[in-house]
Amino acid sequence: MATHHTKMLIIGSGPAGYSAAIYAARAMLEPIVVQGLQPGGQLTITTDVENYPGFRDVVQGPWLMEEMKAQAEHVGTRMIWDTIVSVDLENGAPFRAVGDSGDEYIGETLVIATGAQAKWLGVPGEMELGGKGVSACATCDGFFYRGKKVAVIGGGNTAVEEALYLTNHSDDVTLIHRRDSLRAEKILQERLFANPKITVLWNKAVDGFVGGENGMLHHLALTDTVTGEASTLEVDGAFVAIGHAPATELFKGKLPVDESGYLLTEPGTPKTAIPGVFAAGDVTDHVYRQAVTAAGMGCMAALDGERFLAARAHAAKETEAAE
Ligand SMILES: Cc1cc2nc3c(=O)[nH]c(=O)nc-3n(C[C@H](O)[C@H](O)[C@H](O)COP(=O)(O)OP(=O)(O)OC[C@H]3O[C@@H](n4cnc5c(N)ncnc54)[C@H](O)[C@@H]3O)c2cc1C
């Protein structure tokens, strides 16, 4: 078991973690990225990415994340394949974290970039057809379904927002909800019901996603939650919109979170309630949830971390001079 020291410890290896690492390494902070169970983050489970700036043509999610990792390593980041299982933030900087491997990590600053996971239904075909018609992000993938027939599954704000967003691309959007009323805010519901491109299927549970001969999603298998009657719905794309779970278990009781578990930061900054601890990307963002916004927040966290260290060094010098 080893102890690793760094000026900036970054937990998480999605766009937020890698971008923080690129900036930190170029500021000579010799960052360490602890990658976690999903090196590269959420984009490694998707195929086509068409909205990350800098690429004229569609790129593949796993490839994009490999490039970000290579860039971070090229400028001097140490990547460690480990998962943090506990953190000690109580005594302020430096912060101590322990990995699943038993290794200890001591960071003079800490960037939390542990991301979030979309919640899935857990029904047959869902994972197999991921990226082949099944998605959890309309902003990311809606564009691929221009002029096609799509469905959104869910009844909260996210589902209604996704359905409304999809009407920019499709004239045939079906919202499928297992109950007979929506949880979404009234104003969103009004917009939904007023939109002629959206049909709502009430009291229907999705039991499975079924592919066609071409390997792409062909239809949804549904059951009426009141009558038990089975039916199918042919669609080209289906968007599961039943919420996201931010990876904040480690920080419960240690850092403030909102009612959904997202880390709270000072508005417009990645600063958490503890000086020297920063949060970036989907772990703190339930609104935008994009690779480019996560990367932007990672950059901000590294720059603020650098400033934190500089201010601390300056204060130490002044104290020394006064003594
Ligand atoms: C199917 C799908 C398709 C998408 N398509 C697009 C798209 O086309 N364009 C777009 O902009 N966005 C897309 N997104 C959204 C985008 O992937 C996320 O917004 C982005 O990945 C968030 O980056 P992040 O760095 O905050 O976190 P994540 O990518 O979620 O990464 C989190 C990282 O934290 C690590 N981690 C978690 N817990 C620990 C721990 N305890 N110890 C160490 N490490 C830990 C994980 O291993 C992972 O590396 C898509 C998302 C999904 C699910």
The ligand as an SDF file (V2000), in Angstrom:
LIG
                    3D

 53 58  0  0  0  0  0  0  0  0999 V2000
  -25.5630    7.4730  -23.1970 C   0  0  0  0  0  0  0  0  0  0  0  0
  -25.0460    8.8780  -23.0080 C   0  0  0  0  0  0  0  0  0  0  0  0
  -24.7790    9.6590  -24.1170 C   0  0  0  0  0  0  0  0  0  0  0  0
  -24.3030   10.9590  -23.9500 C   0  0  0  0  0  0  0  0  0  0  0  0
  -24.0210   11.6970  -25.0570 N   0  0  0  0  0  0  0  0  0  0  0  0
  -23.5230   12.9330  -24.9110 C   0  0  0  0  0  0  0  0  0  0  0  0
  -23.1890   13.7290  -26.0600 C   0  0  0  0  0  0  0  0  0  0  0  0
  -23.3780   13.3020  -27.2040 O   0  0  0  0  0  0  0  0  0  0  0  0
  -22.6780   14.9640  -25.8300 N   0  0  0  0  0  0  0  0  0  0  0  0
  -22.4860   15.4780  -24.5840 C   0  0  0  0  0  0  0  0  0  0  0  0
  -21.9950   16.5900  -24.4420 O   0  0  0  0  0  0  0  0  0  0  0  0
  -22.8020   14.7560  -23.4880 N   0  0  0  0  0  0  0  0  0  0  0  0
  -23.3070   13.5080  -23.6230 C   0  0  0  0  0  0  0  0  0  0  0  0
  -23.6490   12.7910  -22.5130 N   0  0  0  0  0  0  0  0  0  0  0  0
  -23.4960   13.4140  -21.1920 C   0  0  0  0  0  0  0  0  0  0  0  0
  -22.0120   13.4010  -20.7860 C   0  0  0  0  0  0  0  0  0  0  0  0
  -21.5160   12.0970  -20.9200 O   0  0  0  0  0  0  0  0  0  0  0  0
  -21.8640   13.8830  -19.3480 C   0  0  0  0  0  0  0  0  0  0  0  0
  -22.4360   15.1620  -19.2000 O   0  0  0  0  0  0  0  0  0  0  0  0
  -20.3920   13.9750  -18.9740 C   0  0  0  0  0  0  0  0  0  0  0  0
  -19.7540   12.7340  -19.1620 O   0  0  0  0  0  0  0  0  0  0  0  0
  -20.2120   14.4020  -17.5270 C   0  0  0  0  0  0  0  0  0  0  0  0
  -18.8540   14.4090  -17.2610 O   0  0  0  0  0  0  0  0  0  0  0  0
  -18.2790   14.3140  -15.7800 P   0  0  0  0  0  0  0  0  0  0  0  0
  -16.8090   14.4190  -15.9280 O   0  0  0  0  0  0  0  0  0  0  0  0
  -18.9470   15.2810  -14.9060 O   0  0  0  0  0  0  0  0  0  0  0  0
  -18.6960   12.8900  -15.2110 O   0  0  0  0  0  0  0  0  0  0  0  0
  -18.7570   11.3880  -15.8090 P   0  0  0  0  0  0  0  0  0  0  0  0
  -18.5510   11.3380  -17.2620 O   0  0  0  0  0  0  0  0  0  0  0  0
  -20.0120   10.8490  -15.2220 O   0  0  0  0  0  0  0  0  0  0  0  0
  -17.5100   10.6980  -15.1000 O   0  0  0  0  0  0  0  0  0  0  0  0
  -17.4800   10.4350  -13.7330 C   0  0  0  0  0  0  0  0  0  0  0  0
  -16.1780    9.7960  -13.3890 C   0  0  0  0  0  0  0  0  0  0  0  0
  -16.0690    9.6650  -11.9740 O   0  0  0  0  0  0  0  0  0  0  0  0
  -15.5180    8.4080  -11.6630 C   0  0  0  0  0  0  0  0  0  0  0  0
  -15.8760    8.0970  -10.2900 N   0  0  0  0  0  0  0  0  0  0  0  0
  -17.1110    8.0180   -9.7250 C   0  0  0  0  0  0  0  0  0  0  0  0
  -17.0140    7.6800   -8.4210 N   0  0  0  0  0  0  0  0  0  0  0  0
  -15.6820    7.5500   -8.1620 C   0  0  0  0  0  0  0  0  0  0  0  0
  -14.9420    7.2050   -7.0100 C   0  0  0  0  0  0  0  0  0  0  0  0
  -15.5240    6.9040   -5.8450 N   0  0  0  0  0  0  0  0  0  0  0  0
  -13.5790    7.1480   -7.0950 N   0  0  0  0  0  0  0  0  0  0  0  0
  -12.9690    7.4590   -8.2560 C   0  0  0  0  0  0  0  0  0  0  0  0
  -13.6210    7.8020   -9.3850 N   0  0  0  0  0  0  0  0  0  0  0  0
  -14.9650    7.8260   -9.3390 C   0  0  0  0  0  0  0  0  0  0  0  0
  -16.0810    7.4710  -12.7250 C   0  0  0  0  0  0  0  0  0  0  0  0
  -15.2900    6.3190  -12.8460 O   0  0  0  0  0  0  0  0  0  0  0  0
  -15.9930    8.3760  -13.9430 C   0  0  0  0  0  0  0  0  0  0  0  0
  -14.7250    8.2780  -14.5020 O   0  0  0  0  0  0  0  0  0  0  0  0
  -24.1190   11.4800  -22.6510 C   0  0  0  0  0  0  0  0  0  0  0  0
  -24.3830   10.6970  -21.5280 C   0  0  0  0  0  0  0  0  0  0  0  0
  -24.8420    9.4120  -21.6890 C   0  0  0  0  0  0  0  0  0  0  0  0
  -25.1210    8.5550  -20.4760 C   0  0  0  0  0  0  0  0  0  0  0  0
  1  2  1  0
  2  3  1  0
  2 52  2  0
  3  4  2  0
  4  5  1  0
  4 50  1  0
  5  6  2  0
  6  7  1  0
  6 13  1  0
  7  8  2  0
  7  9  1  0
  9 10  1  0
 10 11  2  0
 10 12  1  0
 12 13  2  0
 13 14  1  0
 14 15  1  0
 14 50  1  0
 15 16  1  0
 16 17  1  0
 16 18  1  0
 18 19  1  0
 18 20  1  0
 20 21  1  0
 20 22  1  0
 22 23  1  0
 23 24  1  0
 24 25  2  0
 24 26  1  0
 24 27  1  0
 27 28  1  0
 28 29  2  0
 28 30  1  0
 28 31  1  0
 31 32  1  0
 32 33  1  0
 33 34  1  0
 33 48  1  0
 34 35  1  0
 35 36  1  0
 35 46  1  0
 36 37  1  0
 36 45  1  0
 37 38  2  0
 38 39  1  0
 39 40  1  0
 39 45  2  0
 40 41  1  0
 40 42  2  0
 42 43  1  0
 43 44  2  0
 44 45  1  0
 46 47  1  0
 46 48  1  0
 48 49  1  0
 50 51  2  0
 51 52  1  0
 52 53  1  0
M  END
$$$$
